[in-house]
Every structure is written in C-alpha cells, then in structure tokens.
Amino acid sequence: MLQLFTRPGLGFEIDQGLLKKYGRRFFKLTETRLKFKVIREKGLRAALALKKRKETAR
C-alpha cells in the first residue's frame, strides 16, 4: 500500500542544481500568441465572438 503524502505538493524535493542544469521552458504562450492561434484555428469571426462572450461575462 502507498504511503500518504505528509508534505505539501507531490511529496518529493526538486534538486535546484539539476533543475538549473537541465530544466528549460518548452512552451510559452502569451495573450497575443493565444489570440493569433485562435484566429488561425477557428477564424476571425469565431475569435471575435469568443471575445464578445468573454467581455459580457465580466
């Protein structure tokens, strides 16, 4: 049977040295890039409809 976690998170420590050596960002999505992605995938009309729906939800 597995032991329950006693510490916050996943229950293990991250080695900061190894993270600094091997860790790298593989994906970066800014708000502008998200907008262009939605326009490319769904089209301008759908992107504007999503924007309008988001603004009215506030």
N, C-alpha and C positions, 0 to 999 in steps of 0.2 A: 504494500500500500504506500502511496506517496505521502510525504510529509507536507503539512500545510505550511505556507509561507509565514514567516514570523516577522519579516521586514517589509517595508513598502516596496512596490514595484514587482518585478518578476522574481525577486529572491536571490539575485546574484550581483556581484560587483563588476563594473566595467573598468578594465585596465586602461587608464588615461593615456599611458605611453603607447600602447598598441593602437588605441583609437587615433591618436595623433599621427602615428606612422602609417596606418593602413586605411583609416576612415576617410571617406570622400563623399561629397554630395553627388548623387547620380540623377537628381531630378529637381528642377527649380521652376516653379510656376508662379509668376506674378499676376496681378489682376489684369494687366494689359494683355499678357500672353493668353490668359484664360478667355478674354473677350475675343481675340483673334481665332482661338481654337474653336469656340462655339460658332463663330461666323463661318469658318471653313467647314465644320461638320454638319451644322444644321441650317445654315443660310442666314442671310441678313434679317429677313422678316421674322424668323423664329427667335433670333437673338434679341431683336427689339421687343418682341412680345414677352420674352423672359425678363428683360429689363423693366418693362412696364409693370409686370406682375410683382416683381421684387419691390419696386417703389411703392406700390399700393398696399403691400403687406406691412409696411412700417407704420 
